[in-house]
Amino acid sequence: MTTIHLKTIINAEIKVVFNTARNLDYHKESFFFTKEKIIAGRSSGLIEEDESVTWQGKHFGFYLIY
């Protein structure tokens, strides 16, 4: 099996990167063109430990829930 390793260098404080990764409002903006949306769980703000979110989006012509 082929393995691909990626290394990304981000010029920002780790706290900023971490909070951006868990910011649901940011994710909703970035998914605008794929029309992905939150269908269950927390729907805005910063997701916290033990919280979950269910997304629905269309990929390759199929609606997926993940």
CNS distance restraints for C-alpha pairs under 8 A (distance, minus, plus):
assign (resid  12 and name CA) (resid  16 and name CA) 6.59 0.50 0.50
assign (resid  12 and name CA) (resid  17 and name CA) 6.70 0.50 0.50
assign (resid  13 and name CA) (resid  17 and name CA) 6.51 0.50 0.50
assign (resid  14 and name CA) (resid  18 and name CA) 6.00 0.50 0.50
assign (resid  15 and name CA) (resid  19 and name CA) 6.08 0.50 0.50
assign (resid  16 and name CA) (resid  20 and name CA) 6.08 0.50 0.50
assign (resid  17 and name CA) (resid  21 and name CA) 6.23 0.50 0.50
assign (resid  18 and name CA) (resid  22 and name CA) 6.55 0.50 0.50
assign (resid  19 and name CA) (resid  23 and name CA) 6.02 0.50 0.50
assign (resid  19 and name CA) (resid  46 and name CA) 7.01 0.50 0.50
assign (resid  20 and name CA) (resid  26 and name CA) 7.15 0.50 0.50
assign (resid  22 and name CA) (resid  46 and name CA) 5.42 0.50 0.50
assign (resid  22 and name CA) (resid  47 and name CA) 5.49 0.50 0.50
assign (resid  22 and name CA) (resid  48 and name CA) 7.91 0.50 0.50
assign (resid  23 and name CA) (resid  27 and name CA) 6.54 0.50 0.50
assign (resid  23 and name CA) (resid  44 and name CA) 7.51 0.50 0.50
assign (resid  23 and name CA) (resid  45 and name CA) 5.66 0.50 0.50
assign (resid  23 and name CA) (resid  46 and name CA) 4.51 0.50 0.50
assign (resid  23 and name CA) (resid  47 and name CA) 6.52 0.50 0.50
assign (resid  24 and name CA) (resid  28 and name CA) 6.13 0.50 0.50
assign (resid  24 and name CA) (resid  43 and name CA) 6.72 0.50 0.50
assign (resid  24 and name CA) (resid  44 and name CA) 5.17 0.50 0.50
assign (resid  24 and name CA) (resid  45 and name CA) 5.56 0.50 0.50
assign (resid  24 and name CA) (resid  46 and name CA) 6.09 0.50 0.50
assign (resid  24 and name CA) (resid  47 and name CA) 6.86 0.50 0.50
assign (resid  25 and name CA) (resid  29 and name CA) 6.40 0.50 0.50
assign (resid  25 and name CA) (resid  43 and name CA) 7.96 0.50 0.50
assign (resid  25 and name CA) (resid  44 and name CA) 5.45 0.50 0.50
assign (resid  25 and name CA) (resid  45 and name CA) 6.00 0.50 0.50
assign (resid  26 and name CA) (resid  30 and name CA) 6.28 0.50 0.50
assign (resid  27 and name CA) (resid  31 and name CA) 6.18 0.50 0.50
assign (resid  28 and name CA) (resid  32 and name CA) 6.44 0.50 0.50
assign (resid  28 and name CA) (resid  36 and name CA) 7.35 0.50 0.50
assign (resid  28 and name CA) (resid  37 and name CA) 6.81 0.50 0.50
assign (resid  31 and name CA) (resid  35 and name CA) 6.10 0.50 0.50
assign (resid  31 and name CA) (resid  36 and name CA) 5.60 0.50 0.50
assign (resid  31 and name CA) (resid  37 and name CA) 7.83 0.50 0.50
assign (resid  32 and name CA) (resid  36 and name CA) 6.81 0.50 0.50
assign (resid  34 and name CA) (resid  57 and name CA) 6.71 0.50 0.50
assign (resid  34 and name CA) (resid  58 and name CA) 6.64 0.50 0.50
assign (resid  34 and name CA) (resid  59 and name CA) 7.78 0.50 0.50
assign (resid  35 and name CA) (resid  57 and name CA) 6.22 0.50 0.50
assign (resid  35 and name CA) (resid  58 and name CA) 7.26 0.50 0.50
assign (resid  36 and name CA) (resid  55 and name CA) 6.65 0.50 0.50
assign (resid  36 and name CA) (resid  56 and name CA) 5.46 0.50 0.50
assign (resid  36 and name CA) (resid  57 and name CA) 4.13 0.50 0.50
assign (resid  36 and name CA) (resid  58 and name CA) 6.99 0.50 0.50
assign (resid  37 and name CA) (resid  55 and name CA) 5.52 0.50 0.50
assign (resid  37 and name CA) (resid  56 and name CA) 5.45 0.50 0.50
assign (resid  37 and name CA) (resid  57 and name CA) 6.56 0.50 0.50
assign (resid  38 and name CA) (resid  43 and name CA) 6.18 0.50 0.50
assign (resid  38 and name CA) (resid  53 and name CA) 6.78 0.50 0.50
assign (resid  38 and name CA) (resid  54 and name CA) 5.78 0.50 0.50
assign (resid  38 and name CA) (resid  55 and name CA) 4.48 0.50 0.50
assign (resid  38 and name CA) (resid  56 and name CA) 6.35 0.50 0.50
assign (resid  39 and name CA) (resid  53 and name CA) 7.74 0.50 0.50
assign (resid  39 and name CA) (resid  54 and name CA) 5.69 0.50 0.50
assign (resid  39 and name CA) (resid  55 and name CA) 5.73 0.50 0.50
assign (resid  39 and name CA) (resid  56 and name CA) 6.54 0.50 0.50
assign (resid  40 and name CA) (resid  53 and name CA) 5.80 0.50 0.50
assign (resid  40 and name CA) (resid  54 and name CA) 5.01 0.50 0.50
assign (resid  40 and name CA) (resid  55 and name CA) 7.30 0.50 0.50
assign (resid  41 and name CA) (resid  51 and name CA) 7.37 0.50 0.50
assign (resid  41 and name CA) (resid  52 and name CA) 5.63 0.50 0.50
assign (resid  41 and name CA) (resid  53 and name CA) 4.54 0.50 0.50
assign (resid  41 and name CA) (resid  54 and name CA) 6.33 0.50 0.50
assign (resid  42 and name CA) (resid  47 and name CA) 7.04 0.50 0.50
assign (resid  42 and name CA) (resid  51 and name CA) 7.19 0.50 0.50
assign (resid  42 and name CA) (resid  52 and name CA) 6.74 0.50 0.50
assign (resid  42 and name CA) (resid  53 and name CA) 5.85 0.50 0.50
assign (resid  43 and name CA) (resid  53 and name CA) 7.34 0.50 0.50
assign (resid  47 and name CA) (resid  51 and name CA) 6.40 0.50 0.50
assign (resid  47 and name CA) (resid  52 and name CA) 7.58 0.50 0.50
assign (resid  54 and name CA) (resid  65 and name CA) 6.86 0.50 0.50
assign (resid  54 and name CA) (resid  66 and name CA) 5.69 0.50 0.50
assign (resid  55 and name CA) (resid  65 and name CA) 5.64 0.50 0.50
assign (resid  55 and name CA) (resid  66 and name CA) 5.32 0.50 0.50
assign (resid  56 and name CA) (resid  63 and name CA) 6.87 0.50 0.50
assign (resid  56 and name CA) (resid  64 and name CA) 5.61 0.50 0.50
assign (resid  56 and name CA) (resid  65 and name CA) 4.43 0.50 0.50
assign (resid  56 and name CA) (resid  66 and name CA) 6.44 0.50 0.50
assign (resid  57 and name CA) (resid  63 and name CA) 5.53 0.50 0.50
assign (resid  57 and name CA) (resid  64 and name CA) 5.41 0.50 0.50
assign (resid  57 and name CA) (resid  65 and name CA) 6.62 0.50 0.50
assign (resid  58 and name CA) (resid  62 and name CA) 5.25 0.50 0.50
assign (resid  58 and name CA) (resid  63 and name CA) 4.22 0.50 0.50
assign (resid  58 and name CA) (resid  64 and name CA) 5.96 0.50 0.50
assign (resid  59 and name CA) (resid  63 and name CA) 6.39 0.50 0.50
assign (resid  59 and name CA) (resid  64 and name CA) 7.02 0.50 0.50
